[in-house]
Amino acid sequence: MVEPLFRFDGQANEGETITLDGPEGHHAASVRRLRVGEKLQLTNGVSTHWRGAVVAVSNKSIDVEISEAKPISKPEQTFILVQALAKGDRDELAIQAATEIGVSGVIPWQSDRSVSKWDDSKATKNQARWQSICDEASKQALRPLFVQVGERRTSNQLAQQVGESESKWLVLDPTATKSITAVSLQGKSSVYLVVGPEGGITEKELEAFEASGAERVHLGAGVLRTSTAGVAALSYLSGVTGVWE
């Protein structure tokens, strides 16, 4: 049986009994309907991963006896999705799926052709929403190391970040002459995948990213939606780099 994963921001050692309350405790008790004796996992999303068993249940909380506490292992190869803001829920679908697959970080990008706009009054609220989506996807996929959502970037800010970074930056562009299958990641422990909005990335943006050191790559002959391009690239790279071994 799969042991469900819940967020727990407290401290606990092996052999101790803790109470999981609040939204997570209510979900465990009333939605998942966990019962005494059932096993589960807990994580603070950053550093510690616990396993334990339910020893008591109330309407809005459960008590868990901790059987194992260990540090969360960090991946040797990390992927960060730079997702352009998109209309509807396509950007949210993209970050949810990327989190389930194993992306380590997400950066919201206010691209020139983004229909959705995060002005200063909305940026903090929308970043928190994206973080919540990634947190829930991490729990669903049983990934104790939660994805971290960064601050919104403009195209100019993103180009500057590319120029200052030692990481590998891949801009997914269907007009590129180079395939993602020809990319070398040797010596690069972190890889950024830049995904444009529905209308695509402008030539000005492409030139700025390329001038700063990013590589333009395509994903075959077709053109993928903004909600699927990053997921496809992440899946391919996870396979060829050994992340999925």
C-alpha positions as CSV (number, residue, x, y, z in Angstrom):
1,M,0.0,0.0,0.0
2,V,1.2,3.5,-0.9
3,E,1.9,5.6,2.2
4,P,0.3,9.1,1.7
5,L,2.5,12.1,2.3
6,F,1.5,15.1,4.4
7,R,3.3,18.3,5.3
8,F,4.4,18.7,8.9
9,D,6.4,21.8,9.9
10,G,7.2,20.7,13.5
11,Q,10.0,18.7,15.0
12,A,10.0,15.0,15.8
13,N,12.4,12.2,16.6
14,E,12.0,8.5,16.2
15,G,9.8,7.0,18.8
16,E,8.0,10.2,19.5
17,T,4.3,10.8,18.9
18,I,3.2,14.0,17.2
19,T,-0.2,15.5,16.4
20,L,-0.9,16.5,12.8
21,D,-3.6,19.1,12.9
22,G,-4.7,22.2,10.9
23,P,-5.5,21.7,7.2
24,E,-3.2,18.7,6.9
25,G,-4.7,17.0,9.9
26,H,-8.2,17.6,8.7
27,H,-7.4,16.2,5.3
28,A,-5.8,13.1,6.8
29,A,-8.7,12.5,9.2
30,S,-11.7,13.6,7.2
31,V,-10.8,13.3,3.6
32,R,-8.3,10.5,3.4
33,R,-10.0,8.9,6.4
34,L,-6.9,7.4,7.8
35,R,-7.4,4.9,10.6
36,V,-5.3,3.7,13.6
37,G,-2.5,1.4,12.4
38,E,-2.2,2.9,8.9
39,K,1.2,4.1,7.8
40,L,2.0,7.5,6.3
41,Q,4.9,9.9,5.5
42,L,5.5,13.4,6.7
43,T,7.8,16.1,5.3
44,N,8.6,19.7,6.0
45,G,9.4,20.1,2.3
46,V,12.9,21.2,2.8
47,S,15.1,19.1,5.1
48,T,13.4,16.3,7.0
49,H,11.3,13.2,5.9
50,W,9.5,11.1,8.5
51,R,7.6,7.8,8.4
52,G,5.1,6.6,11.0
53,A,1.8,5.1,11.9
54,V,-1.5,6.5,13.1
55,V,-2.1,5.9,16.7
56,A,-5.2,8.1,17.3
57,V,-7.8,9.9,15.1
58,S,-10.1,12.8,15.9
59,N,-12.4,14.8,13.6
60,K,-9.7,17.3,12.6
61,S,-6.4,15.7,13.5
62,I,-4.4,12.5,13.8
63,D,-1.7,11.4,16.2
64,V,1.3,9.7,14.6
65,E,4.0,7.6,16.2
66,I,7.3,8.4,14.3
67,S,9.2,5.2,13.3
68,E,11.8,6.9,11.0
69,A,13.3,10.4,10.7
70,K,15.9,11.1,8.1
71,P,17.3,14.0,6.1
72,I,15.7,14.6,2.6
73,S,18.2,13.6,-0.1
74,K,18.9,16.3,-2.7
75,P,19.2,15.3,-6.4
76,E,22.6,15.6,-8.0
77,Q,21.0,16.9,-11.2
78,T,18.3,19.6,-10.8
79,F,15.9,21.1,-13.4
80,I,14.2,24.4,-13.0
81,L,11.2,25.4,-15.1
82,V,11.0,29.0,-16.3
83,Q,7.3,29.1,-17.2
84,A,5.8,32.0,-19.1
85,L,2.5,33.3,-17.7
86,A,-0.4,32.0,-19.8
87,K,-4.1,32.5,-20.1
88,G,-6.6,30.2,-18.4
89,D,-4.9,27.6,-16.3
90,R,-2.3,26.4,-18.8
91,D,0.6,27.7,-16.8
92,E,-0.7,26.1,-13.7
93,L,-1.2,22.8,-15.5
94,A,2.4,23.1,-16.6
95,I,3.9,23.6,-13.2
96,Q,1.7,20.9,-11.6
97,A,2.8,18.3,-14.1
98,A,6.5,19.4,-14.0
99,T,6.4,19.1,-10.2
100,E,5.0,15.5,-10.4
101,I,7.7,14.6,-12.8
102,G,10.5,15.9,-10.6
103,V,11.4,19.6,-11.3
104,S,13.3,21.2,-8.5
105,G,12.2,24.8,-9.0
106,V,9.8,27.0,-10.9
107,I,10.2,30.7,-12.0
108,P,7.2,32.6,-13.2
109,W,8.1,34.6,-16.3
110,Q,6.2,37.7,-17.5
111,S,7.0,37.4,-21.1
112,D,6.3,40.0,-23.8
113,R,3.4,37.9,-25.2
114,S,1.9,36.7,-21.9
115,V,-1.8,37.4,-21.9
116,S,-1.9,36.9,-18.1
117,K,-0.3,39.8,-16.2
118,W,1.1,39.8,-12.7
119,D,1.4,43.4,-11.7
120,D,3.0,44.3,-8.4
121,S,-0.3,44.1,-6.6
122,K,-0.9,40.5,-7.8
123,A,2.6,39.1,-7.9
124,T,2.9,38.0,-4.3
125,K,-0.6,36.5,-4.2
126,N,-0.1,34.6,-7.5
127,Q,3.3,33.4,-6.5
128,A,1.8,32.0,-3.3
129,R,-0.9,30.3,-5.4
130,W,1.8,28.7,-7.6
131,Q,3.6,27.5,-4.5
132,S,0.4,25.9,-3.2
133,I,-0.1,24.1,-6.5
134,C,3.5,22.8,-6.4
135,D,3.2,21.8,-2.8
136,E,0.0,19.8,-3.5
137,A,1.6,18.2,-6.6
138,S,4.7,17.2,-4.5
139,K,2.5,15.5,-2.0
140,Q,0.5,13.7,-4.7
141,A,3.7,12.4,-6.3
142,L,5.1,11.4,-2.9
143,R,8.1,13.8,-3.3
144,P,9.3,14.9,0.1
145,L,11.5,17.7,-1.3
146,F,9.1,20.4,-2.3
147,V,9.5,22.6,-5.4
148,Q,10.4,26.2,-4.6
149,V,8.6,28.9,-6.6
150,G,10.7,32.0,-7.3
151,E,9.7,35.6,-7.8
152,R,8.2,36.7,-11.1
153,R,10.8,37.7,-13.7
154,T,10.5,40.0,-16.7
155,S,12.3,39.2,-19.9
156,N,15.0,41.7,-19.1
157,Q,15.5,40.3,-15.7
158,L,15.6,36.8,-17.1
159,A,18.2,37.7,-19.7
160,Q,20.4,39.2,-16.9
161,Q,20.0,36.1,-14.8
162,V,21.1,33.9,-17.7
163,G,24.2,36.0,-18.2
164,E,25.1,35.8,-14.5
165,S,24.5,32.1,-14.2
166,E,26.9,29.2,-14.6
167,S,24.0,26.8,-15.2
168,K,22.7,25.4,-18.5
169,W,19.8,27.4,-20.0
170,L,17.7,25.8,-22.7
171,V,15.1,27.9,-24.5
172,L,12.4,25.7,-26.0
173,D,11.9,27.2,-29.4
174,P,10.2,25.3,-32.3
175,T,12.1,27.5,-34.8
176,A,15.5,26.5,-33.4
177,T,17.9,24.5,-35.6
178,K,19.3,22.4,-32.8
179,S,17.4,19.5,-31.2
180,I,17.2,18.9,-27.5
181,T,18.7,15.5,-28.3
182,A,21.9,17.2,-29.3
183,V,22.4,19.1,-26.1
184,S,25.3,18.3,-23.8
185,L,24.8,18.7,-20.1
186,Q,28.3,17.6,-19.1
187,G,29.6,19.5,-16.1
188,K,26.2,21.2,-15.5
189,S,24.5,20.2,-12.2
190,S,21.5,22.5,-12.8
191,V,19.5,23.1,-16.0
192,Y,16.9,25.8,-16.7
193,L,14.1,25.1,-19.2
194,V,12.5,28.3,-20.6
195,V,9.0,27.8,-21.9
196,G,7.2,30.6,-23.8
197,P,3.5,31.6,-23.8
198,E,0.8,30.7,-26.3
199,G,2.0,33.2,-28.9
200,G,5.6,32.1,-28.6
201,I,8.8,33.9,-27.6
202,T,9.5,37.1,-29.5
203,E,12.6,37.4,-31.6
204,K,13.8,40.2,-29.3
205,E,13.6,37.9,-26.3
206,L,15.2,35.0,-28.2
207,E,18.1,37.2,-29.2
208,A,18.5,38.6,-25.7
209,F,18.6,35.1,-24.1
210,E,21.0,33.7,-26.7
211,A,23.3,36.7,-26.4
212,S,23.4,36.1,-22.6
213,G,24.4,32.4,-23.1
214,A,21.2,30.4,-23.4
215,E,20.8,27.7,-26.1
216,R,17.7,27.5,-28.3
217,V,16.5,24.0,-28.9
218,H,13.4,22.4,-30.5
219,L,11.4,19.3,-29.4
220,G,10.9,17.7,-32.8
221,A,8.9,18.8,-35.8
222,G,5.7,19.7,-34.0
223,V,4.7,22.7,-31.8
224,L,3.7,21.8,-28.2
225,R,1.4,23.9,-26.0
226,T,2.9,26.0,-23.2
227,S,1.3,23.5,-20.8
228,T,3.1,20.5,-22.3
229,A,6.5,21.7,-23.7
230,G,8.3,21.9,-20.4
231,V,6.9,18.6,-19.3
232,A,8.1,16.9,-22.5
233,A,11.6,18.4,-22.2
234,L,11.8,17.5,-18.5
235,S,10.8,13.9,-19.2
236,Y,13.4,13.5,-21.9
237,L,16.2,15.0,-19.9
238,S,15.2,13.0,-16.8
239,G,15.6,9.8,-18.8
240,V,18.9,10.6,-20.6
241,T,20.7,12.0,-17.5
242,G,19.9,9.0,-15.3
243,V,17.5,10.8,-12.9
244,W,14.9,8.1,-13.6
245,E,17.3,5.2,-13.1
